[in-house]
Amino acid sequence: MAELRTAGVVDAHRSSSYLLFHHAWKLLLRCHERTPAFVQGVFVQGRSRWHQRRFSHLKITMADGDPICEWILGEGGASKIKRVTPVGGGCINVANRYDTDFGVYFVKTNRDAETSMFEAEAAGLNAMLGTKTIRVPKPRKVGSLPRKGSYIIMEFIEFSFSGGNQADLGRQLARMHKTGTSESGFGFVMDNTIGSTPQPNPWTNDWVDFYREYRLGYQLKLVQQQYRDNDLYEKGQRLLERLPFLLKDLKITPSLLHGDLWSGNVAYDKEGMPVILDPACYYGHNEAEFGMSWCAGFGDPFYKAYFEVLG
Ligand SMILES: Nc1ncnc2c1ncn2[C@@H]1O[C@H](COP(=O)(O)OP(=O)(O)OP(=O)(O)O)[C@@H](O)[C@H]1O
């Protein structure tokens, strides 16, 4: 509500409809934890002509203090936000589509996360975009929310309900793995998160060292610290010792990986072309991409097309 108070909604204060809005606002903010823009969308959408006159100044004043609206109505090129609608599907962040007179933006917010979480997501999306091999949403802005938390604004992509061709996905992913190489070794430009679990990505010359220390080893430590599962930890340690033998004589070059490729992060656009979302990117052994394949639903056409490109 601080945004509203500082927004100087002075005449509105006197009307009883404002009081109604005021309480509805509070309720909505509490129920949905949306940004003020969410509420703005609801009310701007449904207002009568009387309200249009009465609240005509609100669109701009309410954006004050709301960095998402400020960006969309500034650098984002829009002069009006027509509607803000929740997008379901994610577990970790709150997602909304912002329909404007300058197109649609997709926005995720998280009341608890530092901006570094979304900065890493943007860095991953930009790295994949840079390969020009597969469609990913273009990130536009990352920032912090007024009191606590952070947000990311990106291109909104309209998905097809009828899905697409898995062979296209396999082929384009293989091209991304082949094109996205790194001269710094295995790792990434910054640490990121997989789900909401931190994922360290320090540059490392050798794949076995990287995978042992910063993937399996790190996760095993979390298992022990957070769940006290010593049995799993011990078994894991034995696997880590054997890793150099299991991967002996393999020549592994760093490939840009999406890093969290399960079915919830794969979609198809209206033209039926694959889109990959919500990455936890790093440079790694290309086959590490299939660590999540147990819940990705990749079939024969996918793998056939993938290995046709990668050999
Ligand atoms: N750029 C986009 N355009 C349109 N819809 C999107 C876009 N990015 C993601 N979505 C949809 O929004 C929903 C939430 O997105 P996403 O999975 O990135 O959220 P999340 O909370 O970070 O996810 P998770 O809980 O899986 O880590 C999903 O249903 C996804 O399909």
The ligand as a Tripos MOL2 file, in Angstrom:
@<TRIPOS>MOLECULE
LIG
   31    33     1     0     0
SMALL
NO_CHARGES

@<TRIPOS>ATOM
      1 N1          8.6510  -16.1320  -22.0020 N.pl3     1 LIG1
      2 C1          7.5100  -16.7520  -21.7130 C.ar      1 LIG1
      3 N2          6.3910  -16.4700  -22.3840 N.ar      1 LIG1
      4 C2          5.2190  -17.0820  -22.0640 C.ar      1 LIG1
      5 N3          5.0730  -17.9760  -21.0690 N.ar      1 LIG1
      6 C3          6.1660  -18.3050  -20.3720 C.ar      1 LIG1
      7 C4          7.4340  -17.7190  -20.6460 C.ar      1 LIG1
      8 N4          8.3510  -18.2400  -19.7890 N.ar      1 LIG1
      9 C5          7.6840  -19.1220  -19.0200 C.ar      1 LIG1
     10 N5          6.3730  -19.1570  -19.3680 N.ar      1 LIG1
     11 C6          5.3280  -19.9810  -18.7100 C.3       1 LIG1
     12 O1          5.1350  -19.4620  -17.3990 O.3       1 LIG1
     13 C7          5.0530  -20.4950  -16.4330 C.3       1 LIG1
     14 C8          6.0560  -20.2710  -15.3240 C.3       1 LIG1
     15 O2          7.3430  -20.1070  -15.8870 O.3       1 LIG1
     16 P1          8.6410  -20.7470  -15.2570 P.3       1 LIG1
     17 O3          8.5850  -22.2350  -15.4150 O.co2     1 LIG1
     18 O4          9.8090  -20.0610  -15.8760 O.co2     1 LIG1
     19 O5          8.4600  -20.3250  -13.7370 O.3       1 LIG1
     20 P2          9.3030  -20.7340  -12.4620 P.3       1 LIG1
     21 O6          8.4530  -20.4950  -11.2650 O.co2     1 LIG1
     22 O7         10.6200  -20.0240  -12.5330 O.co2     1 LIG1
     23 O8          9.4820  -22.2690  -12.7680 O.3       1 LIG1
     24 P3          9.9300  -23.5420  -11.9480 P.3       1 LIG1
     25 O9          9.0770  -23.6290  -10.7600 O.co2     1 LIG1
     26 O10         9.6700  -24.6260  -12.9670 O.co2     1 LIG1
     27 O11        11.4090  -23.3730  -11.6690 O.co2     1 LIG1
     28 C9          5.2490  -21.8020  -17.1960 C.3       1 LIG1
     29 O12         3.9730  -22.3690  -17.3900 O.3       1 LIG1
     30 C10         5.8230  -21.4030  -18.5150 C.3       1 LIG1
     31 O13         5.3460  -22.2220  -19.5410 O.3       1 LIG1
@<TRIPOS>BOND
     1     1     2 1
     2     2     3 ar
     3     2     7 ar
     4     3     4 ar
     5     4     5 ar
     6     5     6 ar
     7     6     7 ar
     8     6    10 ar
     9     7     8 ar
    10     8     9 ar
    11     9    10 ar
    12    10    11 1
    13    11    12 1
    14    11    30 1
    15    12    13 1
    16    13    14 1
    17    13    28 1
    18    14    15 1
    19    15    16 1
    20    16    17 2
    21    16    18 1
    22    16    19 1
    23    19    20 1
    24    20    21 2
    25    20    22 1
    26    20    23 1
    27    23    24 1
    28    24    25 2
    29    24    26 1
    30    24    27 1
    31    28    29 1
    32    28    30 1
    33    30    31 1
@<TRIPOS>SUBSTRUCTURE
     1 LIG1         1 GROUP 0 **** ****
